[in-house]
């Protein structure tokens, strides 16, 4: 996976275009092939330069960031669009809309610190995002070439295909871990759930603060189930979805109100795990302790191995795990780690995930 990524930088600020160009110039296997001050110019340059990635500000003259994204996806569907945004509720709402419409990922602009600190922050974010895009592009090329399936995580063994196993315990909660490509994937799953969904769903989506709140609102507007950004001490109820806030870990604990047992959310400001905060492993480990074998774990598209250790604990308690299938992942990293460890009971394509979650949670008699 050594192909150099060709990047087009689109921003109405000449200063920011130069800053991003300089940072990308220091990142291995990436080069800026052009810049554009507006969406209309960007579309012309995409046709001329054929970049792999468009790194695009969300607020520009002439065409909005969403309009540019839609035009790129229509005219140049093979080009990945990465959004660059400020960190505020309005920007976060636009980013979440963009992710649901096919943007590959996003990078928040730092809003505090020195120039050097901000530059280092952008460099880290850009390096991670470019790696994710390169990984996705590589996996897609391998599949399209109909070669034996190869994984960007070459050190991991290929997973052994497994048939669904007998589910022996009624599901009490669905715990979901997802990262790169997650907002679009969740946009296909959560709105497909009925208002009377029989159990609660808790989710870790790797995102910074503010953006998780926008994601929860966007999903809530589209869904019959109620979607919240989880709050400390909040009661976890059936038919509701709780998304871990960016920048803090989500756990579950047992409690009671008037003698009635209940599940409660607990937010914990402890160090990152797997370089993630919130971390899937933190949530899954907590779920393993609280609901044990009555857990359905779902691991979806994303880079890295966050969630692997947590799934292992859930499985030891007798829980059930499904992973998103490779061909429907934006990045087959987190599900691969679980599949390769033979901890997944089923590999399910994205378009079947909502129904499969409903079936397993309802504990249908044909299992």
N, C-alpha and C positions, 0 to 999 in steps of 0.2 A: 504494500500500500504506500508507494512512494510518489505517486502522481502529484505534481504541484497544483494547488488550488488557485484558480484565477478568480480574483475578487474585484468587483466593481463597487466603489464607495460612493454613496449618494447622500448628500447633506447640503442644505442651503448655506451652511456656514463654511467659508473657506478655511477658517482656523481648524474646525473640527475635521474637515476632509484631510487636511495636512497631518493632523495629529493621528488619525486612524491609519493613514497611509504609512506614516513613519513606524507605528507600532507593528503593523502587519509585515513591514519590511524586515522586522527582527524575528519573525516567527518562521520556523522551518517549514518547508513545503507549502508556502503560501506567497503569493505576489499580487500586488495591485496592478491590474491591467488598464485601469481607467478610473476617472472620477466624474461625477455629474452634480450640478447644483439644483436640479429639479427632476421631477418624475418624467416629464416629457423628454428631456435630454437623456435620462437614464434608459428609457425604452429604445431610443435611437442607438445608444451605445451598446446595449445588450445585443441588438441585431448585428452590430458591426464586430463586437469583440468576443461574443459568445462566452461570457464568464461562467464559472461554476456556481458562484455565489454573488448575490447582490446584498451588500451591507447597507441598509437603508434607514434613514431617520424617519420617524413616524409623522413629523409635522414639517411640511414643506409648502412652498408656494405652488400655485397652479393646480396641482393634483395632491390630494391627501395621501398619507401613507397607505391607507387601506385601498384607495383607488389604484395606486401604483402596484400594490401587491396583487390585486385582482387582475390587472392588465398583464402582469408578468406571468401569473399562473395560467391565464388564458392563452397567451401568445408563446410563452417559453416555459412550458410545464416542467422541463428538465432542470431549470435553474432554481437553486435553493435561495429563498429570501430570508435573511436574518434581520430582524427589526432592532433598531437602536432607539431607546426612549429615555425620557426623564423619569425620575422616581416620584410620582404623585398619582393621585387617584384617577385623574383624567387620562394621563398617559397609560396607566395600568389598564384601564378599561379598553383603550385602543389596542394595546398589545394583546390582550386576551381575545378580542375580536379578530385580530390578525392571525393569531395562532389557530383559532377555530376555523379560519378560512385558508389554512395551508402554509403559513409561515413556518419555516423549519425550526426557528428558535428566536431568542431575543437577548439583547444585552442592555442592562440598565446603565445609564450614564451616572457616574459618581457625582453626588451633589455636595460633598464636603471634603475637607482635607487639602493638602498641598498639591501643587501640580505634579510633583513626583509621585505622591501617593495615588493620585487619580490615574496617572499614566500606568503605574504598576497594576492597579485594579483592572483597568481596561485590557491590559496585556494578558492578565490571567483569564479574564472572561472570554476574550477573543480566542486565546489558545484552546480553551475548553470547547467553545462552540465550533471552531474550525475543525477540531479533531472529531467532534460528533458528526459534522457534515461529511467529512472525508470518510469516516467509517460507514455512514449510511450510503454514500455514493459507491464505495467499494463493494458493499454487500449487494447493492442493486445490480452492479455490473456483473458480479459473479452469477447471480440468479439469471440475468438476461442472457448470459453466455451459455446457460444450461450446462455448466461444469459441475463437478461434484461440489456440494455445498461447502463453502469455506467460511470460517469465522474470523473477524478482526481480532478476537481474543485468542490468538493461536495457541497459547499455553493451556487452554482449557480443552478437555476431551470432548468429542462429539457426544451429544446426549443419546441415550438409548430410548427408542420409542416405547411408550408405555400405553396400555389400554386403561380406560377408566376403571377404578377399583370400587368395591362396595363401600357405600357411605353408611357408617354404623351409628352416627350420632346426629341429632337434629342441630342444624346450624343456628347459632345464637348471634353471630356477627359476621359481616364481610369486611375484611381488611385489605386495602388496595395500596400497592406501591407502584409509582410511575414517575418518569422523569422526561427526557427529551421526547417530544411528540405527544406528551400526555394531554395537554388541553384539548387538542383535536380528538384524541381517542376517547377522553371522558365525555366529550360533546356527543359522541355516538352512543355511549352507554347510559349515562345518567338520565337523559331525557326519555330513554326507552323503558324506564322502570315505572311501574304503576304506583299510584298514590297509596295503595294499601300494601306496599311491599312489606314483607313479614318481619324483617330484621333491620337493624341499623347498619350503615356503611361508614367506615372511617378510612380516610385517604391521606397518604403523604404524597404530594406532588412537589417535586423539587422546584421551588420558586422562592425568590426573596420576599421580604415584607411588602405590603401594599398589594402586590400582584395576586396573592392568594385570596385576598378579600374580593378583588375584582372577579377572579375566577368563580368564587362561590356565588356572587351575585348573578353573573352571567348564566351559570348553570341553573340557578334557582328560577330565573325568569323563563327558562325553556322547559322546565321539568314539572312533573306532577308531584314527585317527592320534594320535600323541603331540603334545601342545601344551605349549610352554614359554614362560615369560618369558625372553627372550634374555639370556645372560650373556656378558661379555667373554671372547673366546678360545674360545667354545663351537663345536664342530664342527657344521656345518649339514648334516643328513642327509636323504636321501629318506624320504618317509613321515612327516615331522615338520613341525610348525608352530612358528614362532618369532615372538613378539610383542615389539615394542620396549618396553622399560620406560618408564614415565612419567617425564618430566623429564630424559631423556637421548636423544641421537640414536643410531640403529642404522645401521651400515654393514657391508658385507661385504669380505673380503679373501681372497686366495689364500694357501694354506700347504701344508705337507705333513707327513705323519707316516710315518717309516720309508721315505721316498722316494715315498710315495703322495700324489698331489695331493688337496687337500680345500678346501672353503670354510669360512671361519671368521667368526664374529660379532665385530664391533668396536664397542664402545660409546664414544661421544665426547661429552664435556661441553663443547660449544661453544655459542655464542649461539643463541637461537631463530631459525628461518627461517619466514617467513610467519606470524610471531607464534606458531609452534608448536614444541614440544619434547616429544616427538620430532616430526620433520617428515617427511612423505612424500617431499618433494623430496630430502632428504639421503639417504634410503634408495635411492630410484630412481636418483639420480645415481651412487651407489656401485655399484649393480647394473649400470648401463649400462657402467661401466668394467670390471667383473669378468666378467659373463656376457654382456654385449653383446646381440647379436641372438638369443641363445638364451634370451631372457627373455619371459615372459608377464606383462604389467602389467595389473592389475585396479584400476580406480578406482571407488569406491562412494560411497554417500550421505554428504553432509557439506557444510558451509558453506565458502565461499571457493574458492581456486584452488590450494591445496597439492597438489603432484603434477604440475601442468601442465608445469613446466620439466623435471622428471625424465622424464616420459613422452616429451617431445620428444627428449631424449638417447637414450632406449631405442629410439625409432623410428628415429633416425638410424643406429643400429647394426644396424637390421634386425629389431628385436623386434616383438612383436605386442601390441596393447592392446585390452581390452574394458572398456566402461563399463556401470554399472548404469543401466537405463532410467529415464527421468524419472518415470513413473507409479508405480514401485516404490520410489523414494527417499523418505526422510523429508524430506530437503532436497536438492534438485537443484542443487548448487553446484559441488562438485569435479568430478563427471562432466560437467556443463555446460561447464566451462572447457575440458576436453579435447575434448568433442564439437564445441564452437564453433570450436576451432582445427583441426578436421578431423584429429585425431590418433588418434581411436578407429577401430579396424577393425570393431568390432561394438558395438551397444547391446543389452544383454541384460537381460530382466526378472529380478528376484531369484530367482524360483522356477526359472529355468533356469540360473542361474549355476554351481551346483555341477557339473551335468552338462557344461556347456560348458567349464569349467576342466579336468575330467577328460578330455574329448575332445581338447582342444588340447594338453594336457600329454602325452597318450599318442600324439600325432602320428598320428592315425588316417588310413588311406589315402584316405578320401573327401574330405580337404581339398584 
